[in-house]
Amino acid sequence: MTTNEEKKRQPIGVFDSGVGGISVLRELIRVMPNENYIYLGDSKHAPYGTKPLETVRELTFENARLLLAQGAKGLVVACNTATSAAVRLMRSTYPQLPIVGIEPALKPAALQKEHPRVLVMATPMTVQQEKFRQLMARYEEKAEIYPLPCPGLMEFVEAGDLESEKLHDFLLELLGPYLDKKLDSVVLGCTHYPFARKMIQNIVGDTVTIFDGGAGTAREMRRRIAVADLLNPSEEHGWVKFENSVATEEELALCRRLLEWEI
């Protein structure tokens, strides 16, 4: 039987529909550099954001089971779509397990100034989910909120295409209709999107503030791990293990590249 001291040294499991959740993994490492991590990307089934709700739930629970089988002491659902579709069910299924999801960072964007104009970039499923509609309703009197489904954007990141002219043209077409709305902020509502942050910033301009939820998710996971008395006591830097349902060396090399990518 695993003792609590042994359990503290077990890894935190992090999963996403592909490689986008590595943007959250980076924040987790910043907040808890001494923890160990297993990152599981399900690139075989990406994108989740255009799939039916039940399919996303099935895939999310399968990812959770794979990580728990490797001794994960907590789970980070580093995917906005999977969080919307399944995180409540996961918490009721595993009530003793620290589980943290991610949602669009609409709160800080909506409260940054008096009635700001906020564009929320997200997957089609995230925009359609009741969880997102409730989040929007909470702040719609404080801000002008424009939800923007972005089918196709995460595929650029999955392909490792972060700087091409093709990506620039895609983003320009997507964001073009909003450039005359005098936006105050853009919320990146998918964990893949921070890897396109520089290009998005170039298109919307330097006066627009960009928000994403990775840092808040990392801080919340640390809080939950601490409450469960599972913080790793080691003072050394922890390790990171990458796994992907597309188990090629090219895919794993992309994971390592994104972990080091300058966002």
KESE-704292 format. One record per residue: z, y, x of N, C-alpha, C in turn; residue in three letters. Coordinates in pm, whole numbers, plus 50000, padded with zeros to 5 digits. Each point is the difference from the previous one (the first is absolute). Layout:
ZYXZYXZYXala ...
This chain:
500004988050084500005012049916500005012650088met 499185009749963499895012250080501235008849981thr 500615004150110501145009149992499495014249978thr 500905009149958499575013849976499545006650130asn 500654996650112499595005850129498594995550037glu 499694987449971498634995250027498995006649906glu 500425001949875499115005949901499635014550037lys 500965007150062499735013850040498845001050098lys 499774989650077498935000150100498684994649946arg 500004995749875498764995449938499095012049971gln 498714997649987499055011249983500005005949860pro 499515012249992499675006349873498544996749971ile 499724995249882498634996949961499325012049938gly 498805002950045499225011449948498644994649960val 499555003149877498664995149965499225010349920phe 498684998250008499055009049934498764992049966asp 499145006149918498744993549964499064998850119ser 500345006850109499164999450120500735006250116gly 499345009050070500595005950121500655013749974val 499825005549878500515013449972501505001550015gly 500744989549965501465000550008500535001750141gly 499124999050099500445002650137500445014650015ile 499495008849913500495013950001501485000549962ser 500454990949914501424999049963500784992950110val 499414989750058500644992950111500325009650114leu 499115009250029500245010050105501255008149971arg 500185003849872501185007849962501264991450009glu 499904987549961501144990850010500464998750145leu 499054998850091500344998750142500655012850051ile 499535011549951500625012750041501465000749954arg 500254995749877501345000849942500924988950051val 499444988050020500784988450045499284993050115met 499995006250120499234994350111500564986850052pro 501264997249971500624987750051499824988149905asn 499405002349885499774988849908498744992350039glu 499944987549957498814991650017499185000249870asn 498684998850013499145001249883498914989350000tyr 499724994749881498784992249978499155008049903ile 498805003450043499075007449914498934990349950tyr 499914998649868499024991149938498985008349923leu 498754999350043498925006849929499134989949927gly 499695002949875499184990749921498575005349988asp 499375002050114498645005850001498984991149930ser 500304987149992499104990749931499795004049855lys 501075005449938499945003449858499955015149976his 499845007950105499925014549984498645003649937ala 499985010749918501135008649962500754994749879pro 501305003149991500804996649882499765010149888tyr 499655012550038499965011049905498944999049892gly 499084990550011498974998249897500144986649929thr 501104992750028500204986749941500855000849873lys 499934989849913500864999649881501474999250038pro 500865004949912501445000650025500584986450036leu 499684989749923500594986850025499584994350135glu 498765002750040499534995450131500815006750111thr 500235013049988500775007350101501434994550006val 500594997149885501364994349999500054986550069arg 499024991549971499964986750063499875001350152glu 499115008650045499795001850144501275005850066leu 500665009349932501205006350055501124989850017thr 500214991649901501054989950010499674989450104phe 498724996950016499614990450103500295005850139glu 499705012850020500335006550128501504999650027asn 500785002849896501464999850014500494986250041ala 499464989749935500434986350033499664996550145arg 498845004250047499604997150138500965006650100leu 500435012149971500915007150091501424994349992leu 500444996749880501344994349985500104986350067leu 498904992649999499974986950066500185001350151ala 499725012250054500185002650143501315007250030gln 500885000449899501345005350023500165014849983gly 499085006649928500135014449980501315003349929ala 500765009650052501295003849942499865011249897lys 498815005649990499695010549903498505001549993gly 499515006049893498555001549981499635014449972leu 498975004750068499425013049972498614997749940val 499835004149876498694998949935499235012750037val 499264999250109499345011850058498625002149938ala 499964999049869498755001149924500345006749868cys 499405011449972500305007149876499614991949877asn 498864993350006499544992049887500954988549972thr 500394992650104500924988749982501385004849953ala 500435011650049501285005649955499955002849851thr 498955006649955499865003349858499964987449914ser 499324989850050499774988049920501174990350000ala 500774999450108500894988550016501395002650054ala 500345011950049501285001450072501214997749909val 499915004249874501134997749907500224985149978arg 498914992649980500114985449982500564993450125leu 499605004750116500514994350125501505002050013met 500475011949963501445002750011500814991349905arg 499454997249883500724991349906499924985450044ser 498924996450070499854986250050500894997550122thr 500145010250086500824998950122501085010950000tyr 501004998849912500975011149982500865002950123pro 500184990450090500845002250119499225005250119gln 498705000949986499145003550114499695014950002leu 500195006950113499575013950009498475000949988pro 499545006549895498555001449974499715014849975ile 499025005250073499615014049983498495000549982val 499565007849902498585002349981499635014050045gly 498825004249965499555013450036499295006149880ile 500215012849979499295006949894499475013350055glu 499005005749934499465012850050501105010550014pro 499955007750110501055010050030499765012649917ala 500024998249867499715011149910501175009849993leu 501234994950008501175008849987500005011350104lys 499944997050132500025011150096498795009349986pro 498864994449959498815008349983500165009549881ala 500584994949891500165008049878501085010650014ala 500954997750092501125009350014499875009150122leu 498864999450067499855007850125499985015149975gln 499585004349879499955014249966499955001249848lys 499935012049950499945002249856498644995749946glu 500004990049913498824994749931498784998250093his 500104991150096498884997750092498874992049935pro 498845000450062498874991649959499964987950093arg 500164988149940500184987750078498924989849964val 499264995650100499024989349981500614986850048leu 499974989849914500564987050035498864990050017val 499754995950123498984990050029500664986149992met 499424991049921500604986849982498944989949961ala 500394987349996499074989749955499855000749849thr 498904994749945499845000349853501164993549926pro 500544988750051501104993549929501275008450004met 500315006150114501205008350009499955011249897thr 498855006449987499855011149905500164995249856val 499584987749972500074994749863501384994949961gln 500844996650097501284993549971501015009449934gln 500804994249911501055007549931500965006550098glu 500304993150111500915005450101499505013550052lys 498715001050024499445012650050499995010549890phe 499674996149877499985009649889501405005949978arg 501034991750014501375004949986500355009750112gln 499554996950121500235008850114499335013549978leu 498774999749953499285012349971500705008149892met 500444993249894500655006949888501275007350045ala 500664994450102501245005950050499775013850063arg 498805002150052499745012450076498885008649943tyr 499414996049887498845007349951500325014149951glu 501285002849972500375013749963500265008650124glu 500194993550113500295007350124498775002250087lys 498934992649971498815000850084498744997049920ala 498885005050049498694996249947499564987850079glu 499934988549934499774987350070498624994549964ile 499234996950103498684994249981499984985850057tyr 500064989549915499894986450054498554996750033pro 499774994650117498644996950045499894985450043leu 499414991349917499754986250044498985000150114pro 500254991950102499135000250120499464986050031cys 499264993849909499444986850033499075001050120pro 500184991150094499134999750118500615005750126gly 501045008449986500565006350120500754990150088leu 500794991249939500774990750083499104990550078met 498794997649948499084991050071499595005650137glu 499935013250012499705005950130501094996350102phe 501265001049958501124996850090500004985250033val 499744991749899499954985550023498934996450103glu 498955008050005498924997550097500275006750135ala 501145007250010500325007050123499185012650020gly 499365004849892499175012050006500865012049962asp 500465007650100500955010849977499455013850036leu 498815000550062499515012850051498505002149982glu 499334991449925498545000849995499495011149909ser 498755003550019499345009749913499884994649858glu 499844987049989499914993749868501315001949922lys 501144998350068501305002249936500145014649960leu 499595009050088500075014449971499205003349873his 498784994749991499145002649883500624994249873asp 500604988250012500664993549886501155008749949phe 500845004850093501165008249963499565013549945leu 498945005650056499505013049953499524998949856leu 499324989349967499544997849863501194998149906glu 501014992750047501194997149920500825012649974leu 500205007950105500895011649992499285012849959leu 498675000150010499225012049973500355007149870gly 500114992849888500295006749872501355007149995pro 500884997450097501355005949998500185011150103tyr 498975002450080500165009650109500095014549952leu 499555002649878500095013649947501225002049910asp 500904990249998501195001049915501215005850072lys 499805004750123501085005950079501214990650007lys 499744987850048501064989950011501095004550096leu 501234996549965501135002250091500324987450079asp 499724988449940500334987550070499134988549951ser 499924990150087499354987249968501014989050026val 500184991349901500894988550014499164987650027val 500314993250108499274987650034500714988349933leu 499474995749885500674990149917499584985750027gly 499524997350119499684986450043500324999450149cys 500614989150044500444999450140498844999450099thr 498794997249952498835000550088499625014450035his 500255009249908499435013450011500535008350118tyr 501254998150046500425007950116499104998350123pro 499304988850009499114998150114498745008649991phe 499755005749881498905009649983500555014249989ala 501265001750034500685012949980499325011650074arg 499624997850125499415010850078498725005049934lys 499194990749951498745003949939500245006849865met 500964995049924500345006349872500495014350024ile 500845001750102500525013350033498855009450038gln 499054995150077498855008250041499215004949878asn 499894991349899499215003449881500745009749908ile 501304997749977500745008549906500505012850065val 500075000150133500435012050072501464999650043gly 500325008050101501334999850060501095005849911asp 499625007649897501015005949912500554989949899thr 499354988549990500434989649905500944990250071val 501174997649941500984990750058499714985949950thr 500044990550092499754986049963501314992150003ile 500254992649892501214992049986499644985249988phe 500834991450060499924985749969501424994449997asp 500164988349938501344994949972500594990950105gly 499334998250114500464990350100501375002850056gly 500285012650036501295003350061501164997649903ala 499805004049874501044997949900500284985349975gly 498944991950000500164985649982500804993950115thr 499725004450122500714995050118501495003549992ala 500305012449962501415004249990500724992249891arg 499314997549888500634992349892500244985550041glu 499084994250078500214986350046501194999250094met 500145009850087501175000250089501295000849919arg 500005008249896501195001449916500354986749934arg 498994993249947500264987349929500434989050096arg 499394999750117500404990150102501455002650043ile 500375012750014501375003550040501004996149892ala 499675002849872500884996449889500224984849996val 498964992550032500104985350002500654994850128ala 500415009150090500614996450128499084990950082asp 498735004150009499004991950070499315007550114leu 500515011650037499395007250112500124992050129leu 498934999550075499994992650126500885007350103asn 501024993250055500895006650095499395001950140pro 498854993850024499375001050132499665014550033ser 500185003750126499645013550044498625000250066glu 499354988450006498674999250060498925002249892glu 498825004350045498895001349907499634986349945his 499754999549869499654987349937498544996450022gly 499614988649944498624995350013499265001449867trp 498684999850009499135000649882499034988350007val 499934992649893499064988849991499005003149888lys 498714999450031498965002649901499434986849947phe 499854999349869499314988949936499025005849898glu 498904993049977499025004849904499294988149938asn 499715001149870499294989049932498584998550053ser 499485010450065498774998650079500464998550145val 500224987750041500724997650125499094999850122ala 499155010250012499135000850117500675008750106thr 499584998350123500545008250108499595014649982glu 498805002249944499545013649973500935007249902glu 500434992649897500885006049898501375003350061glu 500534991050078501315002350063499915011250104leu 498855001150067499805011150095499975013349927ala 499405000249880500005012249918501435003749960leu 500824990349967501405002649966500725006850117cys 499804994750120500665005950118499485014150026arg 498695001949979499405013250022500585010249901arg 500144996149874500525009249899501485003350024leu 500744990550054501415002750031500125011350104leu 499025000750088500015010150107499165012449966glu 499344999949884499095010849963500795012949978trp 499455011150049500655013049985499655006049864glu 500954999149906499765005349865500235015050002ile 
